[in-house]
Amino acid sequence: MNKKIIYLVLFFTSFLFAQEKNLKEFSYNEYLGYVKKFHPLVKQANLKLNEAQALLMQSRGAFDPKLEAEYNEKQFSDKNYYSIFNGSFKIPTWYGIEIKAAFDNNEGIYVNPDMTLPNSGLTSLGITVPIGQGLFINQRMADLKNAKLQQTVNEAERNIEATDVLHKASLAYFEWKKNFSEVVLYEDYLKNAITRYKGVLKLIEQGDKPAIDSTEAGITVKSRRLNLESSKLKLQKSRLDLSNYLWLENNVPIELDENLLPEMTLSNTIKETLEINNLINFEINNHPKINALSTKIDILKTEQKLSANMLLPKLDLSYNYISEPSAFDNYRFEDYKVGVNFSFPIFLRKERAKLKLAKLKVQDSEFTLASERVSLKNKIEAQQVEITSLEKQISINTELVESYNTMLSGEERLFTLGESSIFLINSRENSLVSSQINVLKLENEFYNSIVNLYKTIANPNL
C-alpha cells in the first residue's frame, strides 16, 4: 500500500463518515476566499493603499495655485489714515520657480511713501527663481517624490500584513482538519473495539475463551472512548478558532457549521491553491519586504539630496512687471520691481550634520537590505528542504501503517484459530493507531510548512 492508497483509504473513511452525518465539504480554497474578501484585518491591510493615495494627494497640494487677499483699514477722528488692499494669485512650479500675479490698491493720508500708488491701483506680473537652494530639489519636490515612493512601500506592507492573516487562518484550517480526521479515526476504532468486545463475550459464553479476556476487551473500549472524547474536545476548540477567520459582508462574524468537513484531498491541491507550485523562477528582489526596504532607501536618498542642497547659499531672484490696470497691455520696460534675497550660514554646522545623518541612515538601511536578502533566500531554501523531507516522512509512515495493518490482520486470523490473544490484538492495534495518528501529525506539519513558505514569499494574490 503506497502513499496514494493510504490517502484514498482516509478519504473513503471520511466520505462514509460524511454520508452518515450528511456533511458537506468546505474546501481550503473556498475558505481562503472568505478570508481574503471579508476578514477585517485583510480589509485593514488594504487601507494602506488608500493611505498612500491620500499622502500623494496631500503632497501634490503644495503645487496647487493659491489665491490670497488682505485688506487693512484705519479710521480715526474722521480721518482715513489708510486703506491697504493686497491681492495675489500664485502658481508654484516643479523647479522651485513661482509665478505671481497681484493687484495692490492703497489709499489714505498716512500711507507710507513707498506704498503710495495711483488712484486706480497697481497690477503686477512676476516670477521668482531660486538660483541656489531649491532650484533642482526643494521640500515640496521631495515630499511629492517620496509620496509616490510611499505607495510602493504601503503596497508591500499591505501584502505582508494580508499574508500574515492568511497564514494564521490557514494554520487554523489545518488544525481543524487534523482534529476532524482524528475523530473519524477514533470513531472507527471504537466501533471495532465494541464489536470485538461483543465477540469475546460470546466466545466466553461458549467456553472458548477465559473470562479475563472480557476485561481486556472492555479496557480497550473504554480507552477508545476516552481517545474519542479528547479528540472531540480538540475538534470543537479548533472549530471555534477557525470561526475567528470567517466573516461576511458588513463585518458580520459567523461560526463554522458543524455539518461542514475539511477538504480530504488537500495534499493534492494545497500548492496550487497557494500558487507556489514552481519557485524556480522566483526573484528575491520582487519580494514585498525587499521592495519595501529598497523603496525606503530611495526615500532616504531623496532626503539626502535635499540635505545636500541645503549646503548651497540661498539666493532668490525676483522680477515683477508693474502697471496700472488700464495700461497693462502697454508694456514699459521702465516699470518694474526686482528683488534679491541672499543668505548663507558661515560654518554650515547644522546643514553638514543633517547631511551626515542622512548618509548614515542610507548606509544603515542598505546593510539591513543586504542582510534581509540573504536571510530570505536561505529561509525559502530551508523551507523547501523541510517540505521535501516531510513528504518522504509521510511516505515512510504510510508504509508503516501498511505493515502494522498486515500484522493486525494476521493476529486476528490467529485469534480465530485460537493461537493468539486479545492482549496481542490490542497491542497490534495500538501500534497501528499510533502510526495513523503520526501520519495525521506529519500531514499537519507538511501543510504548515507549505503555508510557512507561502508566508515567507508574501504574495497573497488579493
C-alpha positions as CSV (number, residue, x, y, z in Angstrom):
1,M,0.0,0.0,0.0
2,N,1.6,3.2,-1.1
3,K,1.0,6.8,-0.1
4,K,-1.8,7.4,-2.6
5,I,-3.6,4.3,-1.4
6,I,-3.4,5.4,2.3
7,Y,-4.8,8.8,1.3
8,L,-7.6,7.0,-0.6
9,V,-8.4,4.9,2.5
10,L,-8.5,8.0,4.7
11,F,-10.7,9.8,2.2
12,F,-13.1,6.9,1.8
13,T,-13.4,6.5,5.6
14,S,-14.2,10.3,5.9
15,F,-16.6,10.0,2.9
16,L,-18.6,7.3,4.8
17,F,-18.5,9.5,7.9
18,A,-19.8,12.4,5.9
19,Q,-22.5,10.3,4.4
20,E,-23.7,9.1,7.8
21,K,-23.9,12.7,9.1
22,N,-24.9,14.5,5.9
23,L,-21.8,16.6,5.9
24,K,-20.7,18.9,3.2
25,E,-17.0,19.6,2.2
26,F,-15.7,23.1,2.9
27,S,-12.6,23.3,0.7
28,Y,-9.5,25.1,1.7
29,N,-9.7,27.3,-1.5
30,E,-13.3,28.3,-0.6
31,Y,-12.2,29.1,3.0
32,L,-9.4,31.3,1.9
33,G,-11.8,33.1,-0.5
34,Y,-13.9,34.1,2.5
35,V,-10.8,35.3,4.5
36,K,-9.5,37.3,1.6
37,K,-12.8,39.0,0.8
38,F,-14.3,39.6,4.2
39,H,-11.8,39.4,7.1
40,P,-11.5,42.8,8.8
41,L,-7.7,42.6,9.1
42,V,-7.3,42.0,5.4
43,K,-9.6,45.0,4.8
44,Q,-7.4,46.9,7.2
45,A,-4.3,46.0,5.3
46,N,-6.0,47.3,2.1
47,L,-6.4,50.7,3.8
48,K,-2.7,51.2,3.4
49,L,-3.2,51.7,-0.3
50,N,-5.8,54.4,0.4
51,E,-3.5,56.0,2.9
52,A,-0.7,56.2,0.3
53,Q,-3.1,57.8,-2.2
54,A,-4.1,60.3,0.4
55,L,-0.5,61.2,1.1
56,L,0.2,61.6,-2.6
57,M,-2.8,64.0,-2.9
58,Q,-1.6,65.9,0.1
59,S,1.9,66.4,-1.3
60,R,0.5,67.4,-4.7
61,G,-1.4,70.1,-2.8
62,A,1.9,72.0,-2.4
63,F,1.8,72.7,-6.1
64,D,-1.8,74.0,-6.1
65,P,-2.3,77.6,-7.3
66,K,-3.0,79.9,-4.4
67,L,-5.3,82.9,-4.2
68,E,-4.6,85.4,-1.4
69,A,-6.1,88.7,-0.4
70,E,-5.5,91.0,2.5
71,Y,-7.3,94.3,3.5
72,N,-6.4,96.6,6.3
73,E,-8.1,100.0,7.1
74,K,-7.7,102.5,9.8
75,Q,-10.2,105.4,10.6
76,F,-9.6,107.8,13.5
77,S,-11.1,111.3,14.3
78,D,-13.0,111.3,11.0
79,K,-9.7,110.8,9.1
80,N,-8.9,107.9,6.8
81,Y,-5.4,107.0,8.0
82,Y,-5.1,104.3,5.4
83,S,-6.8,101.6,3.4
84,I,-4.5,98.9,2.1
85,F,-5.5,96.1,-0.2
86,N,-3.2,93.4,-1.5
87,G,-4.5,90.5,-3.7
88,S,-2.4,87.9,-5.5
89,F,-2.6,84.7,-7.4
90,K,0.5,82.4,-7.1
91,I,1.4,79.4,-9.2
92,P,4.2,77.2,-7.8
93,T,6.1,75.1,-10.4
94,W,8.2,72.0,-10.2
95,Y,11.7,73.5,-10.1
96,G,11.0,75.9,-7.3
97,I,10.0,78.7,-9.7
98,E,7.0,80.7,-8.7
99,I,4.8,82.8,-10.9
100,K,2.7,85.6,-9.3
101,A,0.0,88.0,-10.5
102,A,-1.0,90.7,-8.0
103,F,-3.2,93.8,-7.5
104,D,-2.5,96.5,-4.9
105,N,-4.6,99.5,-4.1
106,N,-3.6,101.8,-1.2
107,E,-5.2,105.0,0.0
108,G,-5.1,107.3,3.0
109,I,-3.3,110.4,4.3
110,Y,-0.8,108.4,6.3
111,V,0.2,105.7,3.7
112,N,4.0,105.3,3.6
113,P,5.5,107.0,0.6
114,D,6.9,103.7,-0.8
115,M,3.3,102.3,-0.7
116,T,1.7,105.2,-2.4
117,L,0.0,104.0,-5.6
118,P,-2.1,105.5,-8.4
119,N,-5.8,106.0,-7.7
120,S,-6.8,103.0,-9.8
121,G,-4.2,100.8,-8.0
122,L,-1.3,98.8,-9.4
123,T,-1.1,95.4,-11.1
124,S,1.9,93.3,-11.4
125,L,3.0,90.1,-13.0
126,G,6.3,88.5,-11.9
127,I,8.5,85.5,-11.4
128,T,10.7,84.3,-8.5
129,V,13.6,82.0,-9.3
130,P,15.8,80.2,-6.7
131,I,19.4,80.2,-8.0
132,G,21.0,78.3,-5.1
133,Q,18.8,76.3,-2.7
134,G,15.6,74.9,-4.0
135,L,16.2,75.1,-7.8
136,F,16.7,71.3,-8.6
137,I,15.2,70.0,-5.3
138,N,13.2,71.5,-2.5
139,Q,10.9,70.3,0.3
140,R,7.8,70.2,-1.8
141,M,9.5,68.3,-4.6
142,A,11.0,65.9,-2.1
143,D,7.6,65.4,-0.5
144,L,5.9,64.6,-3.8
145,K,8.6,62.2,-4.9
146,N,8.5,60.4,-1.5
147,A,4.7,60.2,-1.6
148,K,4.9,58.4,-4.9
149,L,7.5,56.0,-3.5
150,Q,5.4,55.5,-0.3
151,Q,2.7,54.0,-2.5
152,T,5.2,51.1,-3.3
153,V,6.1,50.8,0.4
154,N,2.5,50.7,1.5
155,E,1.5,48.1,-1.1
156,A,4.4,45.9,0.0
157,E,3.5,46.3,3.7
158,R,-0.2,45.6,2.8
159,N,0.9,42.3,1.1
160,I,3.0,41.3,4.2
161,E,0.1,42.1,6.6
162,A,-2.5,40.3,4.5
163,T,-0.3,37.3,4.1
164,D,0.2,37.1,7.8
165,V,-3.6,37.0,8.3
166,L,-4.0,34.3,5.6
167,H,-1.1,32.3,7.3
168,K,-2.8,32.3,10.7
169,A,-6.1,31.4,9.1
170,S,-4.5,28.5,7.2
171,L,-3.0,27.1,10.4
172,A,-6.4,27.2,12.0
173,Y,-7.9,25.3,9.0
174,F,-5.1,22.6,9.1
175,E,-5.6,22.1,12.8
176,W,-9.3,21.7,12.3
177,K,-8.6,19.1,9.5
178,K,-6.2,17.1,11.7
179,N,-8.6,17.0,14.7
180,F,-11.5,16.1,12.4
181,S,-9.5,13.2,11.0
182,E,-8.6,12.1,14.5
183,V,-12.3,12.0,15.5
184,V,-13.1,9.9,12.4
185,L,-10.3,7.6,13.2
186,Y,-11.2,7.0,16.8
187,E,-14.9,6.6,16.0
188,D,-13.9,3.8,13.6
189,Y,-11.7,2.1,16.1
190,L,-14.3,2.5,18.9
191,K,-16.8,0.6,16.6
192,N,-14.1,-2.1,16.1
193,A,-13.4,-2.3,19.8
194,I,-17.2,-2.7,20.7
195,T,-17.6,-5.4,18.0
196,R,-14.6,-7.2,19.3
197,Y,-15.8,-6.9,22.9
198,K,-19.2,-8.4,22.0
199,G,-17.5,-11.2,20.1
200,V,-15.3,-12.0,23.1
201,L,-18.3,-12.2,25.4
202,K,-19.9,-14.8,23.1
203,L,-16.7,-16.8,23.0
204,I,-16.6,-16.7,26.8
205,E,-20.2,-17.9,27.0
206,Q,-19.3,-20.8,24.7
207,G,-16.3,-21.6,26.9
208,D,-13.7,-20.9,24.2
209,K,-12.1,-18.0,26.0
210,P,-11.2,-17.2,29.6
211,A,-13.3,-14.5,31.4
212,I,-10.3,-12.3,31.8
213,D,-10.5,-11.6,28.0
214,S,-13.7,-9.6,28.6
215,T,-11.8,-7.3,31.0
216,E,-9.0,-6.8,28.4
217,A,-11.5,-6.1,25.6
218,G,-13.5,-3.8,27.9
219,I,-10.4,-1.8,28.7
220,T,-9.8,-1.2,25.0
221,V,-13.4,0.0,24.6
222,K,-13.0,2.5,27.5
223,S,-9.6,3.6,26.1
224,R,-11.1,4.3,22.7
225,R,-14.0,6.2,24.2
226,L,-11.5,8.3,26.1
227,N,-9.5,9.0,23.0
228,L,-12.6,9.9,21.1
229,E,-13.8,12.3,23.7
230,S,-10.4,14.0,23.9
231,S,-10.4,14.3,20.1
232,K,-13.9,15.8,20.0
233,L,-12.8,18.4,22.5
234,K,-9.9,19.4,20.4
235,L,-12.1,19.4,17.3
236,Q,-14.6,21.8,19.0
237,K,-11.8,24.1,20.0
238,S,-10.4,24.1,16.5
239,R,-13.8,24.9,15.1
240,L,-14.1,27.9,17.3
241,D,-10.6,29.0,16.4
242,L,-11.3,28.7,12.7
243,S,-14.5,30.7,13.2
244,N,-12.3,33.7,14.1
245,Y,-11.5,34.0,10.4
246,L,-15.0,33.5,9.0
247,W,-16.8,36.8,8.2
248,L,-19.5,38.1,5.9
249,E,-20.1,41.5,4.4
250,N,-20.6,44.5,6.7
251,N,-18.1,42.9,9.2
252,V,-20.6,40.2,10.4
253,P,-18.8,37.3,12.1
254,I,-20.1,33.7,11.5
255,E,-19.4,30.4,13.1
256,L,-18.3,27.2,11.3
257,D,-21.2,25.0,10.7
258,E,-20.8,21.6,12.3
259,N,-22.1,19.9,9.1
260,L,-19.0,21.0,7.2
261,L,-16.0,18.8,6.8
262,P,-12.5,19.8,5.7
263,E,-11.0,19.0,2.3
264,M,-9.8,15.4,2.4
265,T,-7.6,15.7,-0.7
266,L,-5.8,18.8,0.5
267,S,-2.4,17.3,-0.2
268,N,-3.1,17.3,-3.9
269,T,-4.4,20.9,-4.1
270,I,-2.7,23.0,-1.5
271,K,0.3,24.1,-3.6
272,E,-2.0,25.1,-6.5
273,T,-4.3,26.9,-4.1
274,L,-1.4,28.9,-2.7
275,E,0.2,29.3,-6.1
276,I,3.6,28.0,-5.0
277,N,3.9,25.1,-7.4
278,N,7.0,26.5,-9.2
279,L,9.5,28.6,-7.3
280,I,12.4,28.1,-9.7
281,N,11.9,31.5,-11.3
282,F,11.2,33.3,-8.1
283,E,13.1,36.5,-8.0
284,I,14.1,37.6,-4.4
285,N,14.1,41.2,-5.5
286,N,10.4,41.0,-6.2
287,H,9.7,40.1,-2.6
288,P,7.5,42.7,-0.8
289,K,9.9,43.1,2.1
290,I,12.8,43.7,-0.3
291,N,10.7,46.1,-2.4
292,A,9.7,48.0,0.8
293,L,13.3,48.2,2.0
294,S,14.6,49.2,-1.4
295,T,12.0,51.9,-1.7
296,K,12.7,53.2,1.8
297,I,16.3,53.6,0.8
298,D,15.2,55.6,-2.3
299,I,13.1,57.8,0.1
300,L,16.2,58.3,2.4
301,K,18.3,59.1,-0.7
302,T,15.8,61.8,-1.6
303,E,16.2,63.3,1.9
304,Q,20.0,63.0,1.5
305,K,19.8,65.1,-1.8
306,L,17.6,67.6,0.0
307,S,20.1,67.9,2.8
308,A,23.0,68.3,0.4
309,N,21.0,71.1,-1.3
310,M,20.9,72.9,2.0
311,L,24.7,73.4,1.7
312,L,24.1,75.8,-1.2
313,P,23.6,79.5,-0.5
314,K,20.0,80.7,-0.5
315,L,19.7,83.1,-3.5
316,D,16.3,84.1,-4.8
317,L,15.9,86.5,-7.7
318,S,12.5,88.1,-8.5
319,Y,11.2,90.3,-11.2
320,N,7.8,91.9,-11.4
321,Y,6.4,94.0,-14.2
322,I,4.1,96.6,-12.7
323,S,1.4,98.7,-14.4
324,E,-1.9,100.5,-13.9
325,P,-4.9,98.3,-14.7
326,S,-5.9,100.4,-17.7
327,A,-2.4,100.4,-19.2
328,F,-1.3,96.7,-18.5
329,D,-1.3,95.9,-22.2
330,N,1.1,98.8,-22.9
331,Y,4.4,97.3,-21.8
332,R,7.0,99.7,-20.4
333,F,10.5,98.3,-19.6
334,E,11.0,101.2,-17.2
335,D,8.1,100.0,-14.8
336,Y,9.3,97.0,-12.8
337,K,10.2,95.8,-9.3
338,V,13.1,93.5,-8.7
339,G,14.5,91.8,-5.6
340,V,17.4,89.7,-4.4
341,N,17.2,87.5,-1.3
342,F,20.5,86.1,-0.1
343,S,21.6,84.2,3.0
344,F,24.4,81.7,3.8
345,P,25.4,80.3,7.2
346,I,29.2,80.7,7.6
347,F,30.0,77.4,9.3
348,L,27.1,75.2,7.9
349,R,27.4,73.0,11.0
350,K,23.6,72.3,11.2
351,E,23.4,71.5,7.4
352,R,26.6,69.4,7.4
353,A,25.4,67.4,10.4
354,K,22.0,66.8,8.8
355,L,23.6,65.6,5.6
356,K,25.9,63.2,7.6
357,L,22.9,61.8,9.4
358,A,21.1,61.3,6.2
359,K,24.0,59.4,4.7
360,L,24.3,57.2,7.9
361,K,20.6,56.3,7.6
362,V,21.1,55.3,4.0
363,Q,24.1,53.1,4.9
364,D,22.2,51.5,7.8
365,S,19.2,50.7,5.5
366,E,21.5,49.2,2.8
367,F,23.1,46.9,5.4
368,T,19.6,45.8,6.5
369,L,18.6,45.2,2.9
370,A,21.7,43.1,2.2
371,S,21.1,41.0,5.3
372,E,17.4,40.6,4.6
373,R,18.0,39.5,1.1
374,V,20.3,36.7,2.1
375,S,18.1,35.7,5.1
376,L,15.0,35.4,2.9
377,K,16.9,33.4,0.3
378,N,18.2,30.9,2.9
379,K,14.8,30.7,4.6
380,I,13.0,29.9,1.4
381,E,15.6,27.2,0.6
382,A,15.3,25.7,4.1
383,Q,11.5,25.6,3.9
384,Q,11.7,23.8,0.5
385,V,14.1,21.2,2.1
386,E,11.7,20.8,5.0
387,I,8.7,20.2,2.7
388,T,10.6,17.6,0.7
389,S,11.7,15.9,3.9
390,L,8.1,15.8,5.3
391,E,6.9,14.3,2.1
392,K,9.4,11.5,2.5
393,Q,8.5,11.0,6.2
394,I,4.8,10.7,5.3
395,S,5.6,8.2,2.6
396,I,7.7,6.1,5.1
397,N,5.0,6.4,7.8
398,T,2.3,5.2,5.4
399,E,4.4,2.1,4.7
400,L,4.5,1.6,8.5
401,V,0.7,1.8,8.6
402,E,0.5,-0.8,5.9
403,S,2.9,-3.1,7.8
404,Y,1.0,-2.6,11.1
405,N,-2.3,-3.2,9.4
406,T,-0.9,-6.5,8.0
407,M,0.3,-7.6,11.4
408,L,-3.1,-6.8,12.9
409,S,-4.9,-8.8,10.2
410,G,-2.6,-11.7,10.8
411,E,-3.1,-11.6,14.6
412,E,-6.9,-11.5,14.2
413,R,-6.7,-14.7,12.0
414,L,-4.6,-16.4,14.6
415,F,-7.1,-15.3,17.2
416,T,-9.9,-17.0,15.3
417,L,-7.8,-20.2,15.2
418,G,-7.2,-20.0,19.0
419,E,-3.5,-19.3,18.6
420,S,-3.5,-15.6,19.8
421,S,-4.9,-13.4,22.5
422,I,-6.8,-10.2,23.0
423,F,-3.7,-8.7,24.5
424,L,-1.7,-9.3,21.3
425,I,-4.5,-8.0,19.1
426,N,-4.8,-4.8,21.2
427,S,-1.0,-4.4,21.1
428,R,-1.0,-4.7,17.3
429,E,-4.0,-2.3,17.0
430,N,-2.4,0.3,19.3
431,S,0.7,0.3,17.1
432,L,-1.5,0.8,14.1
433,V,-3.4,3.6,15.7
434,S,-0.2,5.4,16.8
435,S,1.2,5.2,13.3
436,Q,-2.0,6.5,11.7
437,I,-2.1,9.4,14.3
438,N,1.5,10.1,13.4
439,V,0.6,10.3,9.7
440,L,-2.0,12.9,10.6
441,K,0.6,14.9,12.6
442,L,3.1,14.7,9.7
443,E,0.4,15.8,7.3
444,N,-0.3,18.8,9.5
445,E,3.4,19.6,9.7
446,F,3.5,19.3,5.9
447,Y,0.6,21.7,5.4
448,N,2.1,24.1,8.0
449,S,5.5,24.0,6.2
450,I,3.9,24.9,2.9
451,V,1.9,27.8,4.3
452,N,5.1,29.0,6.1
453,L,6.8,29.1,2.7
454,Y,3.7,31.0,1.4
455,K,4.1,33.5,4.2
456,T,7.8,33.9,3.6
457,I,7.2,34.6,-0.1
458,A,4.4,37.1,0.9
459,N,2.3,37.0,-2.2
460,P,-1.3,37.0,-1.0
461,N,-2.8,37.3,-4.5
462,L,-5.6,39.5,-3.4
